[in-house]
């Protein structure tokens, strides 16, 4: 076989190899492109889902934080109102009554109990008001101090804007109360408020409150 024929065969084989490799590379590129397109869409969707979930978590965290602050403040307002109700002037009693109406549900269930006293139960805001005013009225000024507070939110639903739609919670609040008595005496009481609250008509309100008396003492006021 002459040299020209051999060179032609080798050249043909070389060109055929180049064509086959080129086609193989094109096919590989096409498959990779198709794979990338199939992966990109789920990643975008996953990103959107993650962003929505992140916003929901942030909105819920913000709503829970604000709810805890609002719930804690209910018991602090109660302490302020109770001191006002212990005074004898009509303006103070009116202010205290107004605060009670704002922080309590109309279906309030309240009680006062302890190891050394008989349990007293009242239903409704007016019944609890009567108990407080009749008990504190004969005394002098009082001061109810709210200390440690712990809120446990048991249910919380929010809308897309993060506004609370529905909620339930329980709260413990430590109490230290000073009551001035006749004959230069003072009655000191330590206790715990066990309160249940719900979100209704756009605000948190206490619907059950049980005051547990832990210890009390009557002492003479020093001159």
RABEL-V744884 format. One record per residue. N is the residue number from 1. NEAR is the number of other ideal C-beta (glycine too) atoms within 10 Angstrom. D_LAST is the distance of its C-alpha to the last C-alpha in Angstrom with 1 decimal. Layout:
n | near | d_last
N | NEAR | D_LAST
N | NEAR | D_LAST
This chain:
n | near | d_last
1 | 6 | 135.4
2 | 6 | 135.4
3 | 7 | 132.5
4 | 8 | 131.9
5 | 9 | 131.4
6 | 10 | 128.9
7 | 10 | 126.9
8 | 10 | 126.8
9 | 11 | 125.5
10 | 10 | 122.8
11 | 10 | 121.8
12 | 10 | 121.7
13 | 10 | 119.5
14 | 10 | 117.1
15 | 10 | 116.8
16 | 10 | 116.3
17 | 10 | 113.5
18 | 10 | 111.8
19 | 10 | 111.9
20 | 10 | 110.6
21 | 10 | 107.6
22 | 10 | 106.9
23 | 10 | 106.9
24 | 10 | 104.7
25 | 10 | 102.1
26 | 10 | 102.1
27 | 10 | 101.5
28 | 10 | 98.7
29 | 10 | 97.1
30 | 10 | 97.5
31 | 10 | 95.8
32 | 10 | 93.0
33 | 10 | 92.5
34 | 10 | 92.5
35 | 10 | 90.0
36 | 9 | 87.7
37 | 9 | 87.8
38 | 9 | 87.1
39 | 10 | 84.0
40 | 10 | 82.7
41 | 9 | 82.1
42 | 9 | 79.8
43 | 9 | 77.8
44 | 10 | 77.2
45 | 10 | 76.2
46 | 10 | 74.0
47 | 10 | 72.4
48 | 10 | 71.7
49 | 10 | 70.2
50 | 10 | 68.0
51 | 10 | 66.8
52 | 10 | 66.0
53 | 10 | 64.2
54 | 10 | 62.2
55 | 12 | 61.2
56 | 13 | 60.3
57 | 10 | 58.1
58 | 11 | 56.4
59 | 16 | 55.9
60 | 14 | 54.5
61 | 11 | 52.1
62 | 12 | 50.8
63 | 20 | 50.5
64 | 17 | 48.5
65 | 10 | 46.1
66 | 12 | 45.5
67 | 20 | 45.2
68 | 18 | 42.5
69 | 11 | 40.4
70 | 17 | 40.9
71 | 24 | 40.1
72 | 17 | 36.8
73 | 14 | 35.7
74 | 24 | 36.2
75 | 23 | 33.2
76 | 15 | 31.0
77 | 16 | 32.0
78 | 24 | 31.3
79 | 20 | 27.6
80 | 14 | 27.4
81 | 25 | 29.3
82 | 20 | 27.1
83 | 19 | 23.9
84 | 21 | 26.0
85 | 22 | 27.2
86 | 24 | 23.7
87 | 18 | 23.4
88 | 11 | 25.2
89 | 9 | 27.3
90 | 8 | 30.9
91 | 9 | 31.1
92 | 15 | 28.5
93 | 18 | 30.2
94 | 11 | 33.5
95 | 16 | 32.7
96 | 23 | 31.2
97 | 18 | 34.3
98 | 12 | 36.6
99 | 18 | 35.2
100 | 22 | 35.7
101 | 14 | 39.2
102 | 12 | 39.9
103 | 23 | 38.6
104 | 23 | 39.8
105 | 18 | 43.3
106 | 11 | 44.3
107 | 11 | 45.2
108 | 21 | 41.8
109 | 17 | 41.2
110 | 23 | 37.5
111 | 16 | 35.8
112 | 20 | 32.5
113 | 14 | 32.9
114 | 15 | 31.6
115 | 8 | 32.4
116 | 7 | 29.9
117 | 10 | 30.6
118 | 7 | 33.8
119 | 9 | 35.3
120 | 13 | 35.1
121 | 13 | 37.9
122 | 18 | 38.5
123 | 12 | 41.5
124 | 15 | 41.5
125 | 18 | 39.0
126 | 14 | 38.6
127 | 14 | 37.8
128 | 21 | 35.1
129 | 20 | 33.7
130 | 12 | 33.6
131 | 15 | 31.7
132 | 21 | 29.0
133 | 17 | 28.5
134 | 9 | 28.6
135 | 16 | 26.1
136 | 22 | 23.5
137 | 12 | 24.2
138 | 10 | 22.2
139 | 14 | 19.1
140 | 14 | 17.0
141 | 11 | 17.6
142 | 21 | 18.7
143 | 13 | 19.8
144 | 22 | 22.8
145 | 12 | 23.8
146 | 19 | 27.4
147 | 10 | 28.2
148 | 9 | 31.6
149 | 18 | 34.5
150 | 11 | 38.0
151 | 20 | 40.9
152 | 11 | 44.2
153 | 17 | 46.9
154 | 10 | 49.5
155 | 10 | 51.9
156 | 16 | 52.5
157 | 12 | 55.6
158 | 18 | 56.2
159 | 10 | 59.1
160 | 8 | 61.3
161 | 6 | 58.9
162 | 15 | 56.0
163 | 10 | 54.3
164 | 18 | 52.7
165 | 11 | 54.8
166 | 11 | 53.2
167 | 21 | 50.4
168 | 16 | 48.3
169 | 21 | 45.3
170 | 15 | 42.5
171 | 22 | 39.0
172 | 15 | 36.1
173 | 24 | 32.6
174 | 16 | 29.5
175 | 21 | 26.4
176 | 15 | 22.6
177 | 21 | 20.8
178 | 14 | 17.2
179 | 20 | 16.9
180 | 15 | 14.1
181 | 15 | 14.6
182 | 8 | 14.2
183 | 6 | 11.8
184 | 10 | 8.8
185 | 13 | 10.9
186 | 16 | 12.7
187 | 15 | 16.3
188 | 13 | 17.7
189 | 19 | 21.4
190 | 15 | 24.1
191 | 20 | 27.6
192 | 16 | 30.8
193 | 22 | 32.8
194 | 15 | 36.5
195 | 24 | 38.3
196 | 16 | 41.9
197 | 27 | 43.2
198 | 17 | 46.5
199 | 21 | 48.1
200 | 13 | 49.4
201 | 6 | 50.6
202 | 8 | 49.9
203 | 13 | 46.3
204 | 23 | 44.2
205 | 19 | 42.4
206 | 23 | 40.5
207 | 17 | 42.6
208 | 17 | 40.8
209 | 24 | 37.1
210 | 16 | 35.8
211 | 19 | 32.1
212 | 16 | 31.8
213 | 17 | 28.4
214 | 13 | 28.1
215 | 11 | 24.9
216 | 15 | 21.7
217 | 9 | 18.5
218 | 11 | 15.9
219 | 10 | 12.5
220 | 10 | 9.2
221 | 10 | 6.5
222 | 5 | 3.8
223 | 4 | 0.0
